[in-house]
Amino acid sequence: MAIQKHLKKNSSVKVSITGTSSDGKGVGKTDDGLTVFVANGAVGDILRAHIIKVKKNFAVGKIEEILIPSPSRIPVDCVNFPKCGGCVFRHISYSAELEIKSQAVLDAVTRIGGLKVEGYKKSSDAGPKTDAFTHSWCKELGGESYASGSIIRPIVGAETINSYRNKAQMPIGRDNDGEPLIGYYASHSHRIVDCKNCLLQPEIFDSVSETVKEFIKDTDQEIYDEKTRTGVLRHLYIRRGEAFGEIMVCLVINKHKLKSEKLLVDRIRRNIPQVKTIAVNLNDEDTNVILGPKTRVLWGEDTITDVLCGLKIILSPASFYQVNRKQAEKLYQIAAEYAKLDKDKILLDLYCGTGTIGLTMAKMCKKLIGAEIVHEAVENAKRNAKINGIDNAEFIEGDARFALEQLINRGIHPDVIILDPPRKGCSEDAINIIVKMSPERIVYVSCDPATLARDLKIFETRGFAAREITPVDLFPRTAHVETVVLLTHKKPNSYINRSRGA
């Protein structure tokens, strides 16, 4: 029987929350067994929900009253929650959040990826070397013991869950009184919430935001309107190099020039002495992509510098760089353990960005080859190699398929391939070429469990099995989770230590 016959919009129902959706909503059941999604619901809650949407197989509600609170509920510590769409888990304990993220990875790789895992034991230790999901029998592979299916390690939690973000991309708008707004979009909307004192980012970002607001008011800057595609100011983009405290401020604009650019520079330099770069980025496209292709420096250097895993890293506005430096170092350490490099091996780092993952392993291998489609990021990667004295690295500008085909044409067969694709995952064409290269190991770093699981299923059909999986929480209080996966060939003898022509 269709759900519409039982629930109506604007009705009020009792809901018991039993799970969590991929975007962080509570998933519950009514007394009649009907499914209701409730924002800010927590597993264990019994609540009364106001129904705001009814679909064929589910309904969506918002909390009217919490009748019995979940044991994992905690007092909310942020004035912007839940109006801002950034965080989804500020109402539950961090340990409960980690359980949700672990379950999300498990559900994806089993339901979408078809992996068979068993024997999971919950562990309060967030380290990667504790109890695991394990298959019931193992084979020996190169001196290591692997499950014939997969081992899933407990999630690597963060020591610090606040002020960890080194980057902010904030839309600019105006409120109903015409005052400038700089903040984040409310969930599932383009309505800007003015987010002062965001707990995920350093306090200095508020100083930058307030300075830019005052500049907008004093110079009557035009703000971009998505509907009419008119106006100038679109986003405020801030980066921080944590190691040295350097700040980059970049305004994304719809035209080549701002009014009173010198005044902007003077205000920012006076109020934020840590600033090293002030720039504008041109984006005149009708798109949700924040940065355009051209950046013009108004003052200072064109990059800032951070330190990651002991390496100096040069960052430009377009450079991909993990937003949580401390957790990224843990993730890269796990990736290096999975790669198991030595001085005879060639490492290929696909989707390499500024080269960070590969460069942290460059001194462990014979040769590092990175591939990245963004020109500016490739140039940063080359500079990063140079300033760190790494002379065994090469970087190819182009997409994954172009880079792979170029290496095959050159007769280069990497021993280890690291994949760190965007959220959409790898193309099937790229996976087919990777399999054709027959590497000893593939290390897959993913920011989306669903596309990861889809790709693991494709690799499985091509002869490569996911041997070990470790979730890593780079984004505390949000719904996002990173995952590192080791894949090897199901038939170990398929890997041949051949001449590689590098």
Secondary structure, DSSP 8 states (H G I E B T S, - for coil): --GGGT--TT-EEEEEEEEE-TTS-EEEE-TT--EEEETT--TT-EEEEEEEEE-SS-EEEEEEEEEE--TTB-----TTTTTSSS-S-TTB-HHHHHHHHHHHHHHIIIIIS----B-----S--SSSS--BB-S-EEEETTEEEESS-EE---B--S--SS-BSEEEEEEEE-TTS-EEEEEE-TTS--EEE-TT-TTS-THHHHHHHHHHHHHHHHT--B-BTTTTB-SEEEEEEEEETTTTEEEEEEEESSS--TTHHHHHHHHHHH-TTEEEEEEEE--SSSS----SEEEEEEE-S-EEEEETTEEEEE-TT----SBHHHHHHHHHHHHHHH---TT-EEEEET-TTSHHHHHHGGGSSEEEEEES-HHHHHHHHHHHHHTT--SEEEEES-HHHHHHHHHHTT---SEEEE---TT---HHHHHHHHHH--SEEEEEES-HHHHHHHHHHHHHTTEEEEEEEEE-SSTTSS--EEEEEEEESSGGG--------
